[in-house]
C-alpha cells in the first residue's frame, strides 16, 4: 500500500514539474518518460525514436501496400501473369483464367494485346458455361474492337451465349426474344458468313420455344372452356409461327375447340361454329397431310358436317 502511494506521489510531482518547466523538461527527459500501470504498480518504458509520426505513417502505408500487392497483376508482372492465365485457359481451368484476364485487361487497354486479352476473358466465361457474363463481354469486344479478325467470332459467340442462356419455355421469355433480335442482327451484318446455317438453326429453335409457350397457353384456354379466347390465340399463333413444328397440333386443338364451342352454343350460332370446325380440319389436311393429329381431327369434322346437315334440314 505504501509502495502504491509512493508511486502516486511521484507521478503528481512529475506532472507539476511538467506544468512549470514545459518543453525544457520534456526535451531533457523524453527518453526516460514512463507509463504507470495503476493495478500492478509496474513501470513500462515507452520506446522513442527519431522517426517523426508522418514518416512512421507513410512507412506503415508502404508496408500495407506491399502486402496487398503481393500476387496482384501489375506492369512488372504483366507478361508472367498473361502466360499464367493462358496456361489456365489451356488446362480448361477457365474460372482461374478469367480472374487473371480481368486484372490484365485494364492494363492492356490501348495496347496491341488488349483485344486478345478481352477475347480470352469473354471466352473463359463462355467455356465455363457462364453465358450471361460471356454474352456481356463478347458484346463489349464487338463495341471496342469492331474491325479485328475476331469480331465476327465474338458476335457469333455472343449469339450462342444468349441462345444457351434462354430459359425454359414455361418462364419469362424476354431473353429469348432478345436472342432472336441478336441472331437477326448477326445475319444482317454477316450475310455471307459460313455460320449463317447455324444461326438459322438457332433462330428456328428460339422461335419454337416461343411457339411451345403459346401452344401451352392455348391448351390451357381450351381446357378451361374459354373457346372464344382460344380462337383468338390460335389465329395469333398462326400469324407468328405459321411454319412451327407445333402448328399441326395447334390446328387440331382449334378443331376440337370449334366443335365443342358449337355444341355448347345457342341454336342460331351452332351452324357457323360447326362450319369453323370443318374449315380448320380442311386447313390441317392441306398443310399437314401426314400429321399424326389428322385422323382424330377428321372424325370430329365428320360429325360436325352431320350436325350442319341437321341444322340445314331444320331450316327448311
Buried (B, 14 or more C-beta within 10 A) or exposed (E): EEEEEEBEEEEEEBEEEBEEEEEEBEEEBEEEEEEBEEEEEEEEEEEEEEEEEEEEEEEEEEEEEEEEEEEEBEEEBBEEBBEBBBEBBEEEBBEBBBBBBBBBBEBBEEEEBBBBBBBBBBBBBBBBEBBEBBBBBBBBBBEBBEEBEBBBBBBBBBBBBBBBBBEEBEEEBEBBEBBBEBBEEBBEEBEEBEBEEBBEEBBBBBBBBBBBBBBEBBBEBBEEEBBEBBBEBBEEBBEEBEEBEBBBBBBBBBBBBBBBBBBEBEEEEBBEBBBBBBBBBEBBBEBBEEBEBBEEBBEBBEBBBEBBEEBEEEEE
